Structure formats: structure tokens, C-alpha cells
Amino acid sequence: MEVEEFASHMVGKAHFTGVSDIHILPEGDQLFLIYFRIGGNMVLHKSIEKDEGERLISYFKYISNMDVGERRKPQSGSANLKNDYGVCALRFSIITNFRAQETMVIRLLSQAKIQPLRTTTFFQKEVQEIERLAKYKSGLLLFSGPVGSGKTTTMYQLIRESSHRQKQQVITVEDPVEIEEPSFLQCQVNEKAGISYSTLLRSSLRHHPDVLIIGEIRDEETAKMAIRGALTGHLIMASIHAKNTLGVLSRLEELGVSKEQLHQSLLGIIYQKLIPRFCPLCQGNCHLSCPHYDMADKRAALYEVLSKEQLEQIGRHRETYTLNRTFNSLLRKATSYGYISEENCQKYQIP
């Protein structure tokens, strides 16, 4: 099989089965192993000869405009690849190990099935609270959770559902754009062209959006721009990496945001993870072979929500305040109801 045909077939199968990432990793001196990341777990897809693996990586470097001859420095790129199931947007990352062997990870940015948030969660109360917070006309709503936990999908779906009631101008600033949405004005960071997060954020705020979605708050400048937008009458939604909802407060303080700015701008913090459902018919977690759930339904979201009102309580009683519906308590509740296996209850707990 030619390398182009093999690449298209591999990406097509990954696209069809709901894979989030493809890992192409050297194994010794003679083989490359290809893994699919499914539901957070790496599953071996195929082993190929060394020369086949090197040709495959070179092909992906070529179609994503990376330097094919450069084998030492880390590189990244993106491309769209047509397969039997449609066109899949791909994001590539290459790192070379100490043996001078290239490794590649491919993130699949295929279109997620659009479903109401209330049908994709274990508990309705948290979704209702998130929907209430998203109805504010201005302020900052933050989403945290591991990579691949559905943060972008949650933000997009919140705005889709609210836009049904009233037309809104929605601008997104992302690196890269993960979900194509024709009704949004979607902007993508391009550092090589001098288009940074801060540049796009300034321009977007001048465009007077009703809602601004920021792909990730990753530095002090982006954090301050998000706060500024929230204080000047915009609804800002953004993702940020932290261990839990309270960890987001500490992370923002590390990025130079004052407690007074948080008090004036922050509407709420949401922490989420996608967790495999327990299938009572299979008596196990929903894997690819489970016939009782569609691919998009094999996992559901579990949320921990910290609202504006709770944040005010924390501000006054930070040392003694306790959150009732924590992520771990909801995880145990879902397990007792039979929604989640005992194994995954232990695996997905926040330490």
C-alpha cells in the first residue's frame, strides 16, 4: 500500500471510531507502533517496519508544510486530509528522542456530534447551573479540565443553545480552531505570521462581540485581556488548565490577576471530565465494541461548578468554605447509581 493510501486509510478508521489522537512511536530499531487514543486510553492499532514509519512521518510533514529535512528540532503543523468518511482536520506535533528517532502525535479535530448538554451528562443540576451562568450579558466564565475533556464542545454548545433564542455575534480565538461553526466568526492564532493570542484578542474586542470564546488562557497577557473584556461589557468564555475549580483561582492569581478583578468579573468556574459509561448489558465500560451505545454516547461529562455566588462566599470565608457537590463526590454518586464502574471511579478521581 502506498504511503498516501495508508495514511488516508488510517486516519479514516480513526475518524470513524472517534479517536482523539494517533501516536506514531518508534519501538527499538526496527519497528514503529501506531496507537489510537480512545476515551483517554492508548490502544495499539498496528505495528509497521521502520522504513514505513519514517515514510509515513515524512508524508505528514510534507502535507502540513513542515521541514521534511529537519529531524532534530521539534515541529508542529496542521492539514486537512480526505478519507472515506469525509475531510478530517489534523494537527501534528513532532519530537525527536535521544536516539535521533522522530515521534509524531496527530490530533484529530473532526466534527463532534452536536447534542444538547443535558443529554451528555450524568447529572442535570450542574448543566442547569452552567446554563444559568451563561445567560449573563457580561463577565468571565472559565472552563478547566484535562486535554480532550470536552471544554470547547461545552462552550460551543452553550452558545449554540442560547443563540436559538436571540442572534448574537460570537467570535472565537483559538490555536487551532477545533470545531467548525458557520454561525461564529472563528479566528486562528498563527505565530509565524505574527498573529498572536493578544493581537487577535485586541482586534476581537474592537469588533464588539456579544460573546468571545478564548481557546486557552496560557499567559499573563491573555489573562489580563480576558479580564478587561469581561469588565467592559462582554461575555467571555475561556479554558484554563488547573486541577479543580479552586485551583483555577490560584492559577489566575499566578498570572497576575488581582482578587478585586476576579470579584468584579468572574461569573463562575467549571471543571469537567469525560468518563466512560458503565453498560449494564455488557457488564463493563463502553468500549468500541459495545453495540448498545452510539460512539458519541459512550462517554458522558461530569462537572464541578463554582458559581458567582459561591465565589463571593469563598472570598469571605476562604479558609473554612467547603463545596458540597465536588467532582469527587459526584463521581462517587454516579458510581453508586451504576452510571460509572468502580474501576473508573478510582481512575478519574481528583487527587
C-alpha positions as CSV (number, residue, x, y, z in Angstrom):
1,M,0.0,0.0,0.0
2,E,1.3,3.4,-1.0
3,V,2.0,5.8,1.9
4,E,-0.7,8.3,0.8
5,E,-3.3,5.4,0.7
6,F,-2.1,4.0,4.0
7,A,-2.3,7.5,5.7
8,S,-5.8,8.1,4.4
9,H,-7.0,4.6,5.5
10,M,-5.5,5.0,9.0
11,V,-6.9,8.5,9.5
12,G,-10.3,7.4,8.1
13,K,-10.5,4.5,10.5
14,A,-9.6,6.8,13.4
15,H,-12.1,9.4,12.3
16,F,-14.9,6.8,12.1
17,T,-14.2,5.2,15.5
18,G,-13.9,8.5,17.4
19,V,-10.2,8.5,18.1
20,S,-8.9,11.8,19.6
21,D,-5.1,11.2,18.8
22,I,-2.9,9.0,16.8
23,H,0.6,8.2,18.2
24,I,3.4,7.1,15.9
25,L,6.2,5.8,18.1
26,P,9.5,4.0,17.4
27,E,9.9,0.6,19.1
28,G,13.5,-0.4,19.2
29,D,15.5,-0.1,16.0
30,Q,13.2,-2.0,13.6
31,L,9.6,-1.1,14.2
32,F,7.1,1.8,14.7
33,L,4.0,1.2,16.7
34,I,0.8,3.1,15.9
35,Y,-1.6,3.8,18.8
36,F,-5.1,5.2,18.8
37,R,-6.1,7.2,21.9
38,I,-9.7,6.3,22.6
39,G,-11.5,7.7,25.6
40,G,-8.2,8.7,27.2
41,N,-6.6,5.2,26.7
42,M,-3.9,4.3,24.2
43,V,-4.9,1.2,22.1
44,L,-2.4,-0.5,19.8
45,H,-3.6,-0.2,16.2
46,K,-0.8,-1.5,14.1
47,S,3.0,-2.2,14.0
48,I,4.9,-1.2,10.9
49,E,8.5,-1.6,9.7
50,K,11.0,1.2,10.4
51,D,11.2,2.5,6.9
52,E,7.4,2.5,6.6
53,G,7.1,4.6,9.8
54,E,9.7,7.1,8.6
55,R,8.0,7.5,5.2
56,L,4.6,8.0,7.0
57,I,6.0,10.7,9.2
58,S,7.7,12.4,6.2
59,Y,4.4,12.3,4.3
60,F,2.6,14.0,7.2
61,K,5.4,16.6,7.5
62,Y,5.1,17.3,3.8
63,I,1.3,17.8,3.7
64,S,1.4,20.1,6.8
65,N,4.2,22.3,5.4
66,M,6.8,21.3,7.9
67,D,10.5,21.0,7.1
68,V,10.9,17.4,5.8
69,G,14.7,17.5,6.1
70,E,14.7,18.7,9.7
71,R,14.9,15.7,12.0
72,R,16.3,17.3,15.2
73,K,14.1,20.2,16.3
74,P,10.5,19.9,17.5
75,Q,8.0,20.9,14.8
76,S,4.2,21.3,14.5
77,G,1.8,21.8,11.7
78,S,-1.7,21.2,10.5
79,A,-3.5,19.9,7.4
80,N,-6.9,18.6,6.2
81,L,-6.9,15.0,4.9
82,K,-9.7,13.5,2.9
83,N,-10.8,9.9,3.7
84,D,-13.7,7.6,3.1
85,Y,-15.7,9.3,5.9
86,G,-15.1,12.9,4.9
87,V,-12.5,15.5,5.5
88,C,-10.7,15.4,8.8
89,A,-8.7,18.4,10.2
90,L,-5.4,17.2,11.7
91,R,-2.8,18.9,14.0
92,F,0.7,17.4,14.1
93,S,3.4,17.5,16.7
94,I,6.9,16.0,16.2
95,I,9.6,15.5,18.9
96,T,12.9,13.6,18.3
97,N,14.1,11.2,21.1
98,F,17.7,10.8,22.2
99,R,18.3,8.1,19.6
100,A,17.5,10.7,16.9
101,Q,14.2,8.9,16.1
102,E,11.2,11.0,15.3
103,T,7.9,10.6,17.1
104,M,4.6,12.0,16.0
105,V,1.3,12.7,17.6
106,I,-1.7,13.6,15.4
107,R,-4.7,15.3,17.0
108,L,-7.9,14.7,15.1
109,L,-10.2,17.8,15.0
110,S,-13.1,16.1,13.4
111,Q,-16.6,17.5,13.9
112,A,-18.3,16.3,17.1
113,K,-21.9,15.2,17.0
114,I,-24.0,18.2,18.1
115,Q,-26.0,17.2,21.2
116,P,-27.8,19.2,23.9
117,L,-25.6,19.4,27.0
118,R,-28.4,17.9,29.1
119,T,-28.2,14.6,27.2
120,T,-24.4,14.3,27.5
121,T,-24.0,14.4,31.3
122,F,-24.6,12.2,34.3
123,F,-26.4,14.9,36.3
124,Q,-28.7,17.7,35.2
125,K,-28.2,20.1,38.1
126,E,-24.7,21.2,37.1
127,V,-25.7,21.7,33.5
128,Q,-28.7,23.9,34.6
129,E,-26.3,26.0,36.7
130,I,-23.9,26.4,33.8
131,E,-26.8,27.4,31.5
132,R,-27.8,30.0,34.1
133,L,-24.3,31.5,34.3
134,A,-24.1,31.7,30.5
135,K,-27.2,33.9,30.4
136,Y,-25.2,36.9,31.9
137,K,-24.5,39.6,29.3
138,S,-21.0,40.3,30.6
139,G,-18.4,38.6,32.8
140,L,-15.9,35.8,32.6
141,L,-16.9,32.1,32.6
142,L,-13.9,29.7,32.9
143,F,-13.7,26.0,31.9
144,S,-11.0,23.7,33.2
145,G,-10.2,20.0,32.8
146,P,-7.7,17.7,31.1
147,V,-6.9,17.8,27.4
148,G,-9.8,16.1,25.5
149,S,-12.3,16.6,28.3
150,G,-14.8,18.4,26.0
151,K,-14.3,22.0,27.2
152,T,-14.5,23.5,23.7
153,T,-17.6,21.4,22.9
154,T,-19.3,22.6,26.1
155,M,-18.6,26.3,25.3
156,Y,-19.8,26.0,21.8
157,Q,-22.9,24.1,22.7
158,L,-23.8,26.6,25.4
159,I,-23.7,29.4,22.9
160,R,-25.5,27.4,20.2
161,E,-28.4,26.8,22.5
162,S,-28.6,30.4,23.7
163,S,-28.3,31.7,20.1
164,H,-31.6,29.9,19.2
165,R,-33.4,32.5,21.4
166,Q,-31.6,35.6,20.1
167,K,-29.0,36.3,17.4
168,Q,-25.6,37.0,18.8
169,Q,-22.2,37.9,17.4
170,V,-19.8,35.3,18.6
171,I,-16.1,35.5,18.0
172,T,-13.6,32.7,18.8
173,V,-9.9,33.0,19.3
174,E,-8.3,29.5,19.1
175,D,-5.0,27.7,18.4
176,P,-6.1,25.9,16.3
177,V,-9.9,26.1,15.6
178,E,-11.1,22.7,16.7
179,I,-14.8,22.7,15.7
180,E,-16.1,24.5,12.6
181,E,-19.2,26.5,13.3
182,P,-20.5,28.6,10.4
183,S,-22.5,30.9,12.7
184,F,-19.4,32.0,14.6
185,L,-16.6,34.3,13.5
186,Q,-13.7,31.9,14.1
187,C,-10.1,33.3,14.3
188,Q,-7.0,31.2,14.5
189,V,-3.6,32.0,16.0
190,N,-0.7,32.0,13.6
191,E,2.6,32.9,15.4
192,K,4.7,32.6,12.2
193,A,2.6,35.3,10.6
194,G,2.7,37.4,13.8
195,I,-0.9,36.7,14.7
196,S,-0.7,36.0,18.4
197,Y,-3.4,35.5,21.0
198,S,-3.1,39.0,22.3
199,T,-3.2,40.5,18.8
200,L,-6.4,38.6,18.0
201,L,-8.0,39.4,21.4
202,R,-7.4,43.1,21.0
203,S,-8.9,43.1,17.5
204,S,-11.8,40.9,18.5
205,L,-12.8,43.2,21.4
206,R,-12.8,46.2,18.9
207,H,-15.3,44.1,16.8
208,H,-17.9,44.4,19.6
209,P,-18.9,40.7,20.0
210,D,-21.7,39.6,22.3
211,V,-19.6,36.6,23.2
212,L,-15.9,36.0,22.9
213,I,-14.6,32.4,23.3
214,I,-10.8,32.1,24.1
215,G,-9.3,28.7,23.3
216,E,-6.9,28.9,26.3
217,I,-5.6,31.4,28.9
218,R,-2.0,30.4,28.9
219,D,-0.1,33.6,29.9
220,E,-0.4,36.8,31.8
221,E,-1.2,39.0,28.9
222,T,-4.1,36.7,27.7
223,A,-5.5,36.6,31.3
224,K,-5.5,40.3,31.6
225,M,-7.1,40.8,28.2
226,A,-9.9,38.3,29.2
227,I,-10.5,40.2,32.4
228,R,-10.5,43.5,30.5
229,G,-13.1,42.2,28.1
230,A,-15.3,40.9,30.9
231,L,-15.1,44.3,32.7
232,T,-16.0,46.3,29.5
233,G,-19.3,44.6,29.0
234,H,-18.6,41.3,27.1
235,L,-19.4,37.7,27.9
236,I,-16.0,35.9,27.8
237,M,-15.7,32.2,27.9
238,A,-12.3,30.6,28.1
239,S,-10.5,27.4,29.1
240,I,-7.6,27.3,31.6
241,H,-5.6,24.4,33.0
242,A,-5.9,23.7,36.7
243,K,-6.5,20.6,38.9
244,N,-10.0,21.7,40.0
245,T,-12.3,24.7,40.3
246,L,-10.5,26.2,43.3
247,G,-7.2,25.6,41.5
248,V,-8.3,28.0,38.8
249,L,-8.4,30.8,41.3
250,S,-4.7,30.1,42.3
251,R,-3.8,29.8,38.6
252,L,-5.3,33.2,37.8
253,E,-3.5,34.8,40.8
254,E,-0.2,33.3,39.4
255,L,-1.0,35.1,36.1
256,G,-1.2,38.5,37.8
257,V,-5.0,38.8,38.2
258,S,-5.9,40.5,41.4
259,K,-8.6,39.4,43.8
260,E,-10.6,42.5,43.2
261,Q,-10.5,41.9,39.4
262,L,-11.7,38.4,40.0
263,H,-14.5,39.6,42.3
264,Q,-15.7,42.1,39.6
265,S,-15.5,39.9,36.6
266,L,-15.7,36.2,37.4
267,L,-19.2,34.6,36.8
268,G,-18.2,31.0,37.5
269,I,-15.7,28.2,37.1
270,I,-16.5,24.8,35.6
271,Y,-14.2,21.7,35.9
272,Q,-15.1,18.8,33.7
273,K,-14.0,15.3,32.6
274,L,-15.4,12.8,30.1
275,I,-15.9,9.4,31.7
276,P,-16.9,6.1,30.0
277,R,-20.4,5.0,30.8
278,F,-21.0,1.6,32.5
279,C,-23.0,-0.6,30.2
280,P,-25.3,-2.9,32.3
281,L,-25.8,-5.2,29.2
282,C,-22.0,-5.7,28.6
283,Q,-21.3,-5.5,32.4
284,G,-18.4,-3.2,31.7
285,N,-17.3,0.1,30.3
286,C,-18.5,1.2,26.9
287,H,-15.6,0.4,24.6
288,L,-15.6,0.5,20.8
289,S,-17.1,-3.0,20.5
290,C,-20.1,-2.1,22.8
291,P,-23.2,-2.2,20.5
292,H,-25.6,-0.6,23.0
293,Y,-24.4,3.0,22.7
294,D,-23.5,5.2,19.7
295,M,-19.9,6.3,19.6
296,A,-20.8,9.8,20.7
297,D,-22.7,8.4,23.7
298,K,-20.1,6.0,25.1
299,R,-18.8,8.8,27.4
300,A,-20.6,11.4,29.4
301,A,-19.4,14.6,31.1
302,L,-19.2,15.1,34.9
303,Y,-19.0,18.7,36.0
304,E,-18.0,20.6,39.1
305,V,-19.4,24.1,39.1
306,L,-18.4,27.0,41.3
307,S,-20.9,29.9,40.7
308,K,-20.6,33.7,41.2
309,E,-22.5,33.4,44.5
310,Q,-20.2,30.7,45.8
311,L,-17.1,32.6,44.7
312,E,-18.3,35.5,46.9
313,Q,-18.7,33.2,49.8
314,I,-15.2,31.9,49.3
315,G,-13.9,35.4,49.2
316,R,-15.3,36.0,52.7
317,H,-14.6,32.6,54.2
318,R,-11.8,31.0,52.0
319,E,-10.2,29.0,54.8
320,T,-13.5,27.4,56.0
321,Y,-15.7,27.3,52.9
322,T,-16.5,23.8,51.6
323,L,-18.1,22.9,48.2
324,N,-20.9,20.4,48.6
325,R,-21.1,19.0,45.1
326,T,-17.4,18.4,44.4
327,F,-16.2,16.5,41.4
328,N,-15.2,13.5,43.6
329,S,-18.5,13.4,45.5
330,L,-20.4,13.4,42.2
331,L,-18.1,10.7,40.8
332,R,-19.0,8.5,43.8
333,K,-22.7,9.3,43.4
334,A,-22.6,8.3,39.8
335,T,-20.9,5.1,40.7
336,S,-23.5,4.2,43.4
337,Y,-26.2,4.8,40.8
338,G,-24.5,2.4,38.4
339,Y,-23.6,5.0,35.8
340,I,-19.8,4.5,36.2
341,S,-17.7,1.4,37.0
342,E,-15.8,1.1,40.3
343,E,-12.6,0.9,38.3
344,N,-13.3,4.3,36.6
345,C,-14.4,5.9,39.9
346,Q,-10.9,5.3,41.2
347,K,-9.2,6.2,37.9
348,Y,-10.9,9.6,37.4
349,Q,-10.8,10.9,40.9
350,I,-9.1,14.2,41.5
351,P,-6.1,13.5,43.9
